Amino acid sequence: MDRKEILHWLRCNDPQELQLLWDWADRTRREHVGEAVHLRGLVEISNFCARSCHYCGLRAANHQVSRYRMEAEEILQCAAQAMQLGYGTLVLQSGEDEGIEAEWLAGLIRQIKATTSLALTLSLGERSESDLQLWHEAGADRYLLRFETSDTALYRAIHPDRGTKVSDRLAILRRLRQLGYETGSGVMVGIPGQGYETLADDILLFRELDLDMIGIGPFIVHPETPLGQMPPPLPSSAQVEPSIEMTCKTLALARIIRPDANIPATTAVAVMDAGQGRERALTRGANVIMPNLTPPRFRELYTIYPGKADRVEAADQSDRQIRDQIAALGRHVGTGQGGRRGRAQKKPTKTPTTLRIAVCMGSSCYSRGNNGKAIENLRHCAESAGFAPEISGHLCEDQCTQGPHITIEDTLYSNVQPSCFPELLKHHLATAKEAHDG
Ligand code: SAH
């Protein structure tokens, strides 16, 4: 998948064509990471933050927030709860809080690792290399640090440096990997000023960084932040929309481009579309959910964006709902720690079946729609349906009153409009599968 193709999908608004993308991502997910949905218990251990990111409600400059930092004992109780609920991983997240002392956290990590079988993921912002090393030596397995956007100018505009230290999350991600962490990163979709090309580059960067985990969520405006108060910087046609659909496109493309990564149906997706967000993400490439285990009195204060703590339910209640959602999709809850590296290497991908497609290029068929755009569209549809298309033009079939004509393998189809492509290809996919299964 190249940049041009990624851009095509990001700009595609045809529901029938998009269905091919959703199917492709779902198939890739099934083939590479299976039907398991891994649950990671999330604990928001502190909402203190030394940064003033222009998107985040926890920014230091927001004085409306009451700040908290959880005690070790409270965090250990959450770890015990994660074990009781059968989760394989505990995620400790916070603002960038130097009040979380490196040695203190290392002691807590050792205790969690000594008393539970949980994998431990940290998401504590840009900490010093010595802190990151200490925590890994203490037993932390994974680290999440989103690069937020690959557009350097946009990143600098929304993510100010702290003092004289220049923020370089890509360098930290590389270092985390060298230290031995499984590394996760990701982006927000629809940041004001984020264009389609930028988002395509974000997706290509997921591949370049060989990420173990990829978190993608819609940008949600927080009124107490600079991004919540400024006029839109791009014309609406150029601006990526902060919608569930755009987030799902990004997620689906991330799955296709990094087939064996762990990709969560993020909280921001569930907040933006409380009814169906999670299911949508899970059927379009996601294989992880991070149920929130933060005690409600703290959770209410961890207001990265509005709506996040609107439905604060007891952990066992939301756990039941999540398990029901997973079962309703015909999937199951993953067992074990569910890390990327622990997983057996995926068998090599099957070579896609070749599909011969001949497009009538007679002048009448051409004027009825068999033009370059339709061919391009057809190629996309065929590839998304899992075929390696061999498209050729041929001369008039002498039946131009019923055109446009397209021949797939040995069958001639008449009056083929682009909206019919997905159906036709589905039919051929079924035939190819039958032939394969004997
Ligand atoms: N302090 C840590 C953890 C941040 S919270 C860090 O900076 O890495 C995790 C993620 O929430 C951020 O990386 C960002 O991508 C996302 N986030 C922050 N503000 C948001 C908003 N207004 N809308 C949607 N997502 C947001």
Residues whose N, C-alpha, C, O or C-beta is under 5 A from the ligand:
A	BS01	SAH	Y55 C56 S94 G95 E96 S123 L124 G125 L144 L145 R146 M188 P218 F219 I220 V221 H222 A268 I304 Y305
